[in-house]
Amino acid sequence: MMCEIGNTRLIKVRIPSDLSCSGRAKWKRKKIDACIAPIVSALQTGGINMRGSCCGHGKRMGRIDLEDGRILLIKALKGK
């Protein structure tokens, strides 16, 4: 089951330069939906940078937007 809005974990993520107020890429601890936080953390540890993420909260498919323009879609298993 996807988590509810507000159920988050702090994860260290890379903020791309175009989304950073300083104009330079930087690392920052951000709130990530708890149910996808392990995926986001693993991607960051593996050097795969992203622009944003949302689990969908059971209303739509979740997604992780990668910095290179690709999108990872996250689909919940039926009954989960």
PDB file with one MODEL, atoms N, CA, C and O in Angstrom:
MODEL        1
ATOM      1  N   MET A   1       0.843  -1.177   0.000  1.00  0.00           N
ATOM      2  CA  MET A   1       0.000   0.000   0.000  1.00  0.00           C
ATOM      3  C   MET A   1       0.888   1.240   0.000  1.00  0.00           C
ATOM      4  O   MET A   1       1.913   1.288   0.680  1.00  0.00           O
ATOM      5  N   MET A   2       0.484   2.222  -0.761  1.00  0.00           N
ATOM      6  CA  MET A   2       1.215   3.476  -0.792  1.00  0.00           C
ATOM      7  C   MET A   2       0.951   4.245   0.497  1.00  0.00           C
ATOM      8  O   MET A   2      -0.083   4.060   1.138  1.00  0.00           O
ATOM      9  N   CYS A   3       1.880   5.098   0.868  1.00  0.00           N
ATOM     10  CA  CYS A   3       1.727   5.855   2.100  1.00  0.00           C
ATOM     11  C   CYS A   3       0.788   7.050   1.880  1.00  0.00           C
ATOM     12  O   CYS A   3       0.501   7.448   0.751  1.00  0.00           O
ATOM     13  N   GLU A   4       0.334   7.587   2.982  1.00  0.00           N
ATOM     14  CA  GLU A   4      -0.540   8.748   2.920  1.00  0.00           C
ATOM     15  C   GLU A   4       0.292  10.022   2.824  1.00  0.00           C
ATOM     16  O   GLU A   4       1.462  10.037   3.206  1.00  0.00           O
ATOM     17  N   ILE A   5      -0.306  11.071   2.322  1.00  0.00           N
ATOM     18  CA  ILE A   5       0.377  12.357   2.228  1.00  0.00           C
ATOM     19  C   ILE A   5       0.868  12.760   3.618  1.00  0.00           C
ATOM     20  O   ILE A   5       0.114  12.705   4.590  1.00  0.00           O
ATOM     21  N   GLY A   6       2.105  13.156   3.703  1.00  0.00           N
ATOM     22  CA  GLY A   6       2.696  13.560   4.974  1.00  0.00           C
ATOM     23  C   GLY A   6       3.515  12.478   5.651  1.00  0.00           C
ATOM     24  O   GLY A   6       4.269  12.771   6.579  1.00  0.00           O
ATOM     25  N   ASN A   7       3.384  11.217   5.202  1.00  0.00           N
ATOM     26  CA  ASN A   7       4.169  10.120   5.747  1.00  0.00           C
ATOM     27  C   ASN A   7       5.494  10.087   4.984  1.00  0.00           C
ATOM     28  O   ASN A   7       5.588   9.480   3.917  1.00  0.00           O
ATOM     29  N   THR A   8       6.514  10.743   5.538  1.00  0.00           N
ATOM     30  CA  THR A   8       7.774  10.907   4.829  1.00  0.00           C
ATOM     31  C   THR A   8       8.960  10.458   5.666  1.00  0.00           C
ATOM     32  O   THR A   8       8.856  10.234   6.872  1.00  0.00           O
ATOM     33  N   ARG A   9      10.100  10.335   4.978  1.00  0.00           N
ATOM     34  CA  ARG A   9      11.390  10.079   5.620  1.00  0.00           C
ATOM     35  C   ARG A   9      12.396  11.073   5.057  1.00  0.00           C
ATOM     36  O   ARG A   9      12.332  11.426   3.879  1.00  0.00           O
ATOM     37  N   LEU A  10      13.316  11.519   5.888  1.00  0.00           N
ATOM     38  CA  LEU A  10      14.370  12.406   5.401  1.00  0.00           C
ATOM     39  C   LEU A  10      15.446  11.584   4.709  1.00  0.00           C
ATOM     40  O   LEU A  10      16.001  10.652   5.291  1.00  0.00           O
ATOM     41  N   ILE A  11      15.731  11.934   3.470  1.00  0.00           N
ATOM     42  CA  ILE A  11      16.727  11.241   2.656  1.00  0.00           C
ATOM     43  C   ILE A  11      17.669  12.289   2.073  1.00  0.00           C
ATOM     44  O   ILE A  11      17.226  13.358   1.654  1.00  0.00           O
ATOM     45  N   LYS A  12      18.948  11.991   2.045  1.00  0.00           N
ATOM     46  CA  LYS A  12      19.916  12.892   1.420  1.00  0.00           C
ATOM     47  C   LYS A  12      19.828  12.709  -0.092  1.00  0.00           C
ATOM     48  O   LYS A  12      20.077  11.624  -0.618  1.00  0.00           O
ATOM     49  N   VAL A  13      19.467  13.801  -0.785  1.00  0.00           N
ATOM     50  CA  VAL A  13      19.314  13.758  -2.244  1.00  0.00           C
ATOM     51  C   VAL A  13      20.104  14.894  -2.882  1.00  0.00           C
ATOM     52  O   VAL A  13      20.378  15.916  -2.253  1.00  0.00           O
ATOM     53  N   ARG A  14      20.456  14.692  -4.127  1.00  0.00           N
ATOM     54  CA  ARG A  14      21.169  15.723  -4.887  1.00  0.00           C
ATOM     55  C   ARG A  14      20.130  16.634  -5.531  1.00  0.00           C
ATOM     56  O   ARG A  14      19.218  16.165  -6.212  1.00  0.00           O
ATOM     57  N   ILE A  15      20.277  17.938  -5.312  1.00  0.00           N
ATOM     58  CA  ILE A  15      19.412  18.939  -5.923  1.00  0.00           C
ATOM     59  C   ILE A  15      20.127  19.437  -7.185  1.00  0.00           C
ATOM     60  O   ILE A  15      21.232  19.971  -7.093  1.00  0.00           O
ATOM     61  N   PRO A  16      19.503  19.267  -8.375  1.00  0.00           N
ATOM     62  CA  PRO A  16      20.152  19.735  -9.604  1.00  0.00           C
ATOM     63  C   PRO A  16      20.352  21.253  -9.590  1.00  0.00           C
ATOM     64  O   PRO A  16      19.621  21.972  -8.908  1.00  0.00           O
ATOM     65  N   SER A  17      21.324  21.730 -10.332  1.00  0.00           N
ATOM     66  CA  SER A  17      21.657  23.158 -10.330  1.00  0.00           C
ATOM     67  C   SER A  17      20.477  24.032 -10.737  1.00  0.00           C
ATOM     68  O   SER A  17      20.309  25.122 -10.191  1.00  0.00           O
ATOM     69  N   ASP A  18      19.655  23.579 -11.684  1.00  0.00           N
ATOM     70  CA  ASP A  18      18.540  24.417 -12.127  1.00  0.00           C
ATOM     71  C   ASP A  18      17.390  24.456 -11.120  1.00  0.00           C
ATOM     72  O   ASP A  18      16.488  25.282 -11.257  1.00  0.00           O
ATOM     73  N   LEU A  19      17.404  23.585 -10.117  1.00  0.00           N
ATOM     74  CA  LEU A  19      16.393  23.605  -9.053  1.00  0.00           C
ATOM     75  C   LEU A  19      16.949  24.177  -7.751  1.00  0.00           C
ATOM     76  O   LEU A  19      16.226  24.298  -6.763  1.00  0.00           O
ATOM     77  N   SER A  20      18.214  24.520  -7.753  1.00  0.00           N
ATOM     78  CA  SER A  20      18.877  25.045  -6.561  1.00  0.00           C
ATOM     79  C   SER A  20      18.850  26.572  -6.580  1.00  0.00           C
ATOM     80  O   SER A  20      19.069  27.189  -7.623  1.00  0.00           O
ATOM     81  N   CYS A  21      18.583  27.172  -5.435  1.00  0.00           N
ATOM     82  CA  CYS A  21      18.544  28.642  -5.364  1.00  0.00           C
ATOM     83  C   CYS A  21      19.918  29.255  -5.610  1.00  0.00           C
ATOM     84  O   CYS A  21      20.004  30.424  -5.984  1.00  0.00           O
ATOM     85  N   SER A  22      20.985  28.503  -5.412  1.00  0.00           N
ATOM     86  CA  SER A  22      22.342  29.020  -5.622  1.00  0.00           C
ATOM     87  C   SER A  22      22.800  28.866  -7.070  1.00  0.00           C
ATOM     88  O   SER A  22      23.822  29.430  -7.462  1.00  0.00           O
ATOM     89  N   GLY A  23      22.045  28.104  -7.869  1.00  0.00           N
ATOM     90  CA  GLY A  23      22.445  27.860  -9.252  1.00  0.00           C
ATOM     91  C   GLY A  23      23.503  26.777  -9.393  1.00  0.00           C
ATOM     92  O   GLY A  23      24.014  26.536 -10.487  1.00  0.00           O
ATOM     93  N   ARG A  24      23.833  26.120  -8.272  1.00  0.00           N
ATOM     94  CA  ARG A  24      24.806  25.027  -8.275  1.00  0.00           C
ATOM     95  C   ARG A  24      24.167  23.784  -7.671  1.00  0.00           C
ATOM     96  O   ARG A  24      23.381  23.880  -6.728  1.00  0.00           O
ATOM     97  N   ALA A  25      24.502  22.626  -8.210  1.00  0.00           N
ATOM     98  CA  ALA A  25      23.996  21.375  -7.648  1.00  0.00           C
ATOM     99  C   ALA A  25      24.491  21.254  -6.210  1.00  0.00           C
ATOM    100  O   ALA A  25      25.604  21.671  -5.891  1.00  0.00           O
ATOM    101  N   LYS A  26      23.662  20.684  -5.352  1.00  0.00           N
ATOM    102  CA  LYS A  26      24.052  20.510  -3.952  1.00  0.00           C
ATOM    103  C   LYS A  26      23.317  19.311  -3.370  1.00  0.00           C
ATOM    104  O   LYS A  26      22.321  18.852  -3.928  1.00  0.00           O
ATOM    105  N   TRP A  27      23.813  18.811  -2.248  1.00  0.00           N
ATOM    106  CA  TRP A  27      23.179  17.719  -1.521  1.00  0.00           C
ATOM    107  C   TRP A  27      22.402  18.296  -0.350  1.00  0.00           C
ATOM    108  O   TRP A  27      22.880  19.198   0.338  1.00  0.00           O
ATOM    109  N   LYS A  28      21.192  17.770  -0.123  1.00  0.00           N
ATOM    110  CA  LYS A  28      20.349  18.266   0.955  1.00  0.00           C
ATOM    111  C   LYS A  28      19.433  17.139   1.434  1.00  0.00           C
ATOM    112  O   LYS A  28      19.034  16.278   0.651  1.00  0.00           O
ATOM    113  N   ARG A  29      19.108  17.154   2.712  1.00  0.00           N
ATOM    114  CA  ARG A  29      18.154  16.187   3.251  1.00  0.00           C
ATOM    115  C   ARG A  29      16.743  16.698   2.953  1.00  0.00           C
ATOM    116  O   ARG A  29      16.381  17.806   3.347  1.00  0.00           O
ATOM    117  N   LYS A  30      15.951  15.880   2.253  1.00  0.00           N
ATOM    118  CA  LYS A  30      14.601  16.266   1.850  1.00  0.00           C
ATOM    119  C   LYS A  30      13.604  15.206   2.295  1.00  0.00           C
ATOM    120  O   LYS A  30      13.950  14.037   2.470  1.00  0.00           O
ATOM    121  N   LYS A  31      12.361  15.638   2.475  1.00  0.00           N
ATOM    122  CA  LYS A  31      11.289  14.706   2.812  1.00  0.00           C
ATOM    123  C   LYS A  31      10.860  13.951   1.557  1.00  0.00           C
ATOM    124  O   LYS A  31      10.488  14.551   0.548  1.00  0.00           O
ATOM    125  N   ILE A  32      10.921  12.619   1.643  1.00  0.00           N
ATOM    126  CA  ILE A  32      10.537  11.729   0.545  1.00  0.00           C
ATOM    127  C   ILE A  32       9.430  10.815   1.066  1.00  0.00           C
ATOM    128  O   ILE A  32       9.485  10.369   2.212  1.00  0.00           O
ATOM    129  N   ASP A  33       8.427  10.534   0.237  1.00  0.00           N
ATOM    130  CA  ASP A  33       7.358   9.622   0.644  1.00  0.00           C
ATOM    131  C   ASP A  33       7.981   8.341   1.201  1.00  0.00           C
ATOM    132  O   ASP A  33       8.838   7.729   0.564  1.00  0.00           O
ATOM    133  N   ALA A  34       7.544   7.947   2.388  1.00  0.00           N
ATOM    134  CA  ALA A  34       8.169   6.835   3.116  1.00  0.00           C
ATOM    135  C   ALA A  34       8.183   5.532   2.331  1.00  0.00           C
ATOM    136  O   ALA A  34       9.149   4.774   2.410  1.00  0.00           O
ATOM    137  N   CYS A  35       7.129   5.264   1.576  1.00  0.00           N
ATOM    138  CA  CYS A  35       7.056   3.970   0.881  1.00  0.00           C
ATOM    139  C   CYS A  35       8.018   3.865  -0.305  1.00  0.00           C
ATOM    140  O   CYS A  35       8.319   2.755  -0.743  1.00  0.00           O
ATOM    141  N   ILE A  36       8.505   4.986  -0.835  1.00  0.00           N
ATOM    142  CA  ILE A  36       9.484   4.923  -1.927  1.00  0.00           C
ATOM    143  C   ILE A  36      10.861   5.428  -1.495  1.00  0.00           C
ATOM    144  O   ILE A  36      11.790   5.451  -2.302  1.00  0.00           O
ATOM    145  N   ALA A  37      10.999   5.828  -0.244  1.00  0.00           N
ATOM    146  CA  ALA A  37      12.276   6.340   0.251  1.00  0.00           C
ATOM    147  C   ALA A  37      13.429   5.342   0.045  1.00  0.00           C
ATOM    148  O   ALA A  37      14.525   5.771  -0.317  1.00  0.00           O
ATOM    149  N   PRO A  38      13.230   4.023   0.261  1.00  0.00           N
ATOM    150  CA  PRO A  38      14.339   3.094   0.019  1.00  0.00           C
ATOM    151  C   PRO A  38      14.781   3.067  -1.451  1.00  0.00           C
ATOM    152  O   PRO A  38      15.969   2.911  -1.735  1.00  0.00           O
ATOM    153  N   ILE A  39      13.843   3.216  -2.373  1.00  0.00           N
ATOM    154  CA  ILE A  39      14.181   3.238  -3.804  1.00  0.00           C
ATOM    155  C   ILE A  39      14.968   4.506  -4.120  1.00  0.00           C
ATOM    156  O   ILE A  39      16.000   4.453  -4.790  1.00  0.00           O
ATOM    157  N   VAL A  40      14.478   5.645  -3.637  1.00  0.00           N
ATOM    158  CA  VAL A  40      15.154   6.925  -3.872  1.00  0.00           C
ATOM    159  C   VAL A  40      16.565   6.887  -3.289  1.00  0.00           C
ATOM    160  O   VAL A  40      17.516   7.320  -3.939  1.00  0.00           O
ATOM    161  N   SER A  41      16.704   6.377  -2.082  1.00  0.00           N
ATOM    162  CA  SER A  41      18.011   6.287  -1.440  1.00  0.00           C
ATOM    163  C   SER A  41      18.959   5.393  -2.242  1.00  0.00           C
ATOM    164  O   SER A  41      20.124   5.743  -2.431  1.00  0.00           O
ATOM    165  N   ALA A  42      18.477   4.258  -2.709  1.00  0.00           N
ATOM    166  CA  ALA A  42      19.313   3.345  -3.497  1.00  0.00           C
ATOM    167  C   ALA A  42      19.753   3.990  -4.814  1.00  0.00           C
ATOM    168  O   ALA A  42      20.902   3.834  -5.225  1.00  0.00           O
ATOM    169  N   LEU A  43      18.852   4.707  -5.470  1.00  0.00           N
ATOM    170  CA  LEU A  43      19.209   5.396  -6.710  1.00  0.00           C
ATOM    171  C   LEU A  43      20.291   6.432  -6.447  1.00  0.00           C
ATOM    172  O   LEU A  43      21.267   6.513  -7.193  1.00  0.00           O
ATOM    173  N   GLN A  44      20.127   7.226  -5.391  1.00  0.00           N
ATOM    174  CA  GLN A  44      21.111   8.256  -5.068  1.00  0.00           C
ATOM    175  C   GLN A  44      22.459   7.636  -4.714  1.00  0.00           C
ATOM    176  O   GLN A  44      23.502   8.125  -5.148  1.00  0.00           O
ATOM    177  N   THR A  45      22.441   6.567  -3.933  1.00  0.00           N
ATOM    178  CA  THR A  45      23.683   5.874  -3.568  1.00  0.00           C
ATOM    179  C   THR A  45      24.381   5.338  -4.813  1.00  0.00           C
ATOM    180  O   THR A  45      25.610   5.324  -4.887  1.00  0.00           O
ATOM    181  N   GLY A  46      23.583   4.895  -5.799  1.00  0.00           N
ATOM    182  CA  GLY A  46      24.137   4.367  -7.043  1.00  0.00           C
ATOM    183  C   GLY A  46      24.528   5.433  -8.053  1.00  0.00           C
ATOM    184  O   GLY A  46      24.962   5.108  -9.158  1.00  0.00           O
ATOM    185  N   GLY A  47      24.379   6.712  -7.686  1.00  0.00           N
ATOM    186  CA  GLY A  47      24.789   7.796  -8.579  1.00  0.00           C
ATOM    187  C   GLY A  47      23.760   8.175  -9.626  1.00  0.00           C
ATOM    188  O   GLY A  47      24.080   8.873 -10.588  1.00  0.00           O
ATOM    189  N   ILE A  48      22.525   7.721  -9.448  1.00  0.00           N
ATOM    190  CA  ILE A  48      21.451   8.073 -10.388  1.00  0.00           C
ATOM    191  C   ILE A  48      20.703   9.265  -9.798  1.00  0.00           C
ATOM    192  O   ILE A  48      20.031   9.150  -8.773  1.00  0.00           O
ATOM    193  N   ASN A  49      20.830  10.393 -10.453  1.00  0.00           N
ATOM    194  CA  ASN A  49      20.254  11.623  -9.939  1.00  0.00           C
ATOM    195  C   ASN A  49      18.836  11.829 -10.443  1.00  0.00           C
ATOM    196  O   ASN A  49      18.462  11.356 -11.517  1.00  0.00           O
ATOM    197  N   MET A  50      18.061  12.539  -9.651  1.00  0.00           N
ATOM    198  CA  MET A  50      16.648  12.730  -9.986  1.00  0.00           C
ATOM    199  C   MET A  50      16.242  14.170  -9.782  1.00  0.00           C
ATOM    200  O   MET A  50      16.972  14.973  -9.200  1.00  0.00           O
ATOM    201  N   ARG A  51      15.059  14.475 -10.276  1.00  0.00           N
ATOM    202  CA  ARG A  51      14.504  15.818 -10.147  1.00  0.00           C
ATOM    203  C   ARG A  51      13.348  15.853  -9.158  1.00  0.00           C
ATOM    204  O   ARG A  51      13.061  16.907  -8.590  1.00  0.00           O
ATOM    205  N   GLY A  52      12.679  14.728  -8.939  1.00  0.00           N
ATOM    206  CA  GLY A  52      11.553  14.707  -8.025  1.00  0.00           C
ATOM    207  C   GLY A  52      10.956  13.316  -7.937  1.00  0.00           C
ATOM    208  O   GLY A  52      11.301  12.423  -8.711  1.00  0.00           O
ATOM    209  N   SER A  53      10.049  13.148  -6.975  1.00  0.00           N
ATOM    210  CA  SER A  53       9.403  11.848  -6.801  1.00  0.00           C
ATOM    211  C   SER A  53       8.084  12.010  -6.057  1.00  0.00           C
ATOM    212  O   SER A  53       7.891  12.968  -5.309  1.00  0.00           O
ATOM    213  N   CYS A  54       7.184  11.061  -6.275  1.00  0.00           N
ATOM    214  CA  CYS A  54       5.914  10.987  -5.546  1.00  0.00           C
ATOM    215  C   CYS A  54       5.411   9.553  -5.672  1.00  0.00           C
ATOM    216  O   CYS A  54       5.480   8.960  -6.748  1.00  0.00           O
ATOM    217  N   CYS A  55       4.908   8.998  -4.577  1.00  0.00           N
ATOM    218  CA  CYS A  55       4.430   7.614  -4.615  1.00  0.00           C
ATOM    219  C   CYS A  55       3.031   7.500  -5.218  1.00  0.00           C
ATOM    220  O   CYS A  55       2.596   6.395  -5.541  1.00  0.00           O
ATOM    221  N   GLY A  56       2.323   8.608  -5.377  1.00  0.00           N
ATOM    222  CA  GLY A  56       0.970   8.580  -5.927  1.00  0.00           C
ATOM    223  C   GLY A  56      -0.106   8.481  -4.867  1.00  0.00           C
ATOM    224  O   GLY A  56      -1.271   8.771  -5.139  1.00  0.00           O
ATOM    225  N   HIS A  57       0.264   8.075  -3.662  1.00  0.00           N
ATOM    226  CA  HIS A  57      -0.639   8.002  -2.503  1.00  0.00           C
ATOM    227  C   HIS A  57      -1.927   7.221  -2.786  1.00  0.00           C
ATOM    228  O   HIS A  57      -2.994   7.558  -2.271  1.00  0.00           O
ATOM    229  N   GLY A  58      -1.813   6.178  -3.610  1.00  0.00           N
ATOM    230  CA  GLY A  58      -2.964   5.321  -3.896  1.00  0.00           C
ATOM    231  C   GLY A  58      -3.969   5.925  -4.854  1.00  0.00           C
ATOM    232  O   GLY A  58      -4.969   5.282  -5.174  1.00  0.00           O
ATOM    233  N   LYS A  59      -3.736   7.137  -5.319  1.00  0.00           N
ATOM    234  CA  LYS A  59      -4.668   7.804  -6.228  1.00  0.00           C
ATOM    235  C   LYS A  59      -4.204   7.716  -7.670  1.00  0.00           C
ATOM    236  O   LYS A  59      -5.016   7.793  -8.592  1.00  0.00           O
ATOM    237  N   ARG A  60      -2.912   7.557  -7.871  1.00  0.00           N
ATOM    238  CA  ARG A  60      -2.337   7.440  -9.211  1.00  0.00           C
ATOM    239  C   ARG A  60      -1.026   6.667  -9.102  1.00  0.00           C
ATOM    240  O   ARG A  60      -0.561   6.369  -8.002  1.00  0.00           O
ATOM    241  N   MET A  61      -0.448   6.353 -10.227  1.00  0.00           N
ATOM    242  CA  MET A  61       0.815   5.637 -10.241  1.00  0.00           C
ATOM    243  C   MET A  61       1.919   6.550  -9.696  1.00  0.00           C
ATOM    244  O   MET A  61       1.936   7.747  -9.985  1.00  0.00           O
ATOM    245  N   GLY A  62       2.822   5.994  -8.922  1.00  0.00           N
ATOM    246  CA  GLY A  62       3.950   6.756  -8.415  1.00  0.00           C
ATOM    247  C   GLY A  62       4.979   6.974  -9.501  1.00  0.00           C
ATOM    248  O   GLY A  62       4.954   6.317 -10.542  1.00  0.00           O
ATOM    249  N   ARG A  63       5.895   7.913  -9.246  1.00  0.00           N
ATOM    250  CA  ARG A  63       6.918   8.195 -10.255  1.00  0.00           C
ATOM    251  C   ARG A  63       8.159   8.781  -9.609  1.00  0.00           C
ATOM    252  O   ARG A  63       8.102   9.430  -8.565  1.00  0.00           O
ATOM    253  N   ILE A  64       9.271   8.532 -10.258  1.00  0.00           N
ATOM    254  CA  ILE A  64      10.533   9.163  -9.901  1.00  0.00           C
ATOM    255  C   ILE A  64      11.065   9.758 -11.193  1.00  0.00           C
ATOM    256  O   ILE A  64      11.365   9.035 -12.143  1.00  0.00           O
ATOM    257  N   ASP A  65      11.182  11.078 -11.224  1.00  0.00           N
ATOM    258  CA  ASP A  65      11.674  11.781 -12.410  1.00  0.00           C
ATOM    259  C   ASP A  65      13.188  11.867 -12.326  1.00  0.00           C
ATOM    260  O   ASP A  65      13.733  12.491 -11.415  1.00  0.00           O
ATOM    261  N   LEU A  66      13.868  11.236 -13.278  1.00  0.00           N
ATOM    262  CA  LEU A  66      15.327  11.236 -13.292  1.00  0.00           C
ATOM    263  C   LEU A  66      15.854  12.510 -13.936  1.00  0.00           C
ATOM    264  O   LEU A  66      15.176  13.133 -14.752  1.00  0.00           O
ATOM    265  N   GLU A  67      17.058  12.885 -13.563  1.00  0.00           N
ATOM    266  CA  GLU A  67      17.654  14.122 -14.058  1.00  0.00           C
ATOM    267  C   GLU A  67      17.853  14.090 -15.575  1.00  0.00           C
ATOM    268  O   GLU A  67      17.828  15.137 -16.221  1.00  0.00           O
ATOM    269  N   ASP A  68      18.048  12.908 -16.145  1.00  0.00           N
ATOM    270  CA  ASP A  68      18.293  12.815 -17.591  1.00  0.00           C
ATOM    271  C   ASP A  68      17.004  12.821 -18.424  1.00  0.00           C
ATOM    272  O   ASP A  68      17.053  12.657 -19.643  1.00  0.00           O
ATOM    273  N   GLY A  69      15.852  13.010 -17.769  1.00  0.00           N
ATOM    274  CA  GLY A  69      14.583  13.095 -18.493  1.00  0.00           C
ATOM    275  C   GLY A  69      13.740  11.831 -18.472  1.00  0.00           C
ATOM    276  O   GLY A  69      12.557  11.869 -18.812  1.00  0.00           O
ATOM    277  N   ARG A  70      14.332  10.718 -18.078  1.00  0.00           N
ATOM    278  CA  ARG A  70      13.539   9.486 -17.981  1.00  0.00           C
ATOM    279  C   ARG A  70      12.655   9.536 -16.744  1.00  0.00           C
ATOM    280  O   ARG A  70      12.926  10.282 -15.803  1.00  0.00           O
ATOM    281  N   ILE A  71      11.595   8.733 -16.757  1.00  0.00           N
ATOM    282  CA  ILE A  71      10.668   8.647 -15.626  1.00  0.00           C
ATOM    283  C   ILE A  71      10.519   7.188 -15.235  1.00  0.00           C
ATOM    284  O   ILE A  71      10.220   6.343 -16.079  1.00  0.00           O
ATOM    285  N   LEU A  72      10.726   6.889 -13.962  1.00  0.00           N
ATOM    286  CA  LEU A  72      10.469   5.549 -13.437  1.00  0.00           C
ATOM    287  C   LEU A  72       9.052   5.553 -12.884  1.00  0.00           C
ATOM    288  O   LEU A  72       8.744   6.337 -11.986  1.00  0.00           O
ATOM    289  N   LEU A  73       8.185   4.689 -13.405  1.00  0.00           N
ATOM    290  CA  LEU A  73       6.818   4.586 -12.892  1.00  0.00           C
ATOM    291  C   LEU A  73       6.768   3.505 -11.832  1.00  0.00           C
ATOM    292  O   LEU A  73       7.400   2.457 -11.965  1.00  0.00           O
ATOM    293  N   ILE A  74       6.006   3.772 -10.772  1.00  0.00           N
ATOM    294  CA  ILE A  74       5.903   2.845  -9.656  1.00  0.00           C
ATOM    295  C   ILE A  74       4.457   2.412  -9.555  1.00  0.00           C
ATOM    296  O   ILE A  74       3.567   3.223  -9.301  1.00  0.00           O
ATOM    297  N   LYS A  75       4.236   1.135  -9.755  1.00  0.00           N
ATOM    298  CA  LYS A  75       2.891   0.592  -9.721  1.00  0.00           C
ATOM    299  C   LYS A  75       2.760  -0.326  -8.519  1.00  0.00           C
ATOM    300  O   LYS A  75       3.573  -1.231  -8.330  1.00  0.00           O
ATOM    301  N   ALA A  76       1.741  -0.093  -7.709  1.00  0.00           N
ATOM    302  CA  ALA A  76       1.502  -0.934  -6.521  1.00  0.00           C
ATOM    303  C   ALA A  76       0.935  -2.282  -6.963  1.00  0.00           C
ATOM    304  O   ALA A  76       0.178  -2.362  -7.931  1.00  0.00           O
ATOM    305  N   LEU A  77       1.304  -3.321  -6.252  1.00  0.00           N
ATOM    306  CA  LEU A  77       0.732  -4.642  -6.496  1.00  0.00           C
ATOM    307  C   LEU A  77      -0.706  -4.647  -6.032  1.00  0.00           C
ATOM    308  O   LEU A  77      -1.041  -3.984  -5.051  1.00  0.00           O
ATOM    309  N   LYS A  78      -1.559  -5.382  -6.716  1.00  0.00           N
ATOM    310  CA  LYS A  78      -2.955  -5.467  -6.284  1.00  0.00           C
ATOM    311  C   LYS A  78      -3.019  -6.032  -4.877  1.00  0.00           C
ATOM    312  O   LYS A  78      -2.335  -7.000  -4.546  1.00  0.00           O
ATOM    313  N   GLY A  79      -3.849  -5.411  -4.060  1.00  0.00           N
ATOM    314  CA  GLY A  79      -4.011  -5.869  -2.677  1.00  0.00           C
ATOM    315  C   GLY A  79      -2.937  -5.348  -1.742  1.00  0.00           C
ATOM    316  O   GLY A  79      -2.928  -5.693  -0.560  1.00  0.00           O
ATOM    317  N   LYS A  80      -2.045  -4.534  -2.242  1.00  0.00           N
ATOM    318  CA  LYS A  80      -0.947  -3.991  -1.401  1.00  0.00           C
ATOM    319  C   LYS A  80      -1.177  -2.524  -1.147  1.00  0.00           C
ATOM    320  O   LYS A  80      -0.376  -1.882  -0.467  1.00  0.00           O
TER     321      LYS A  80
ENDMDL
END
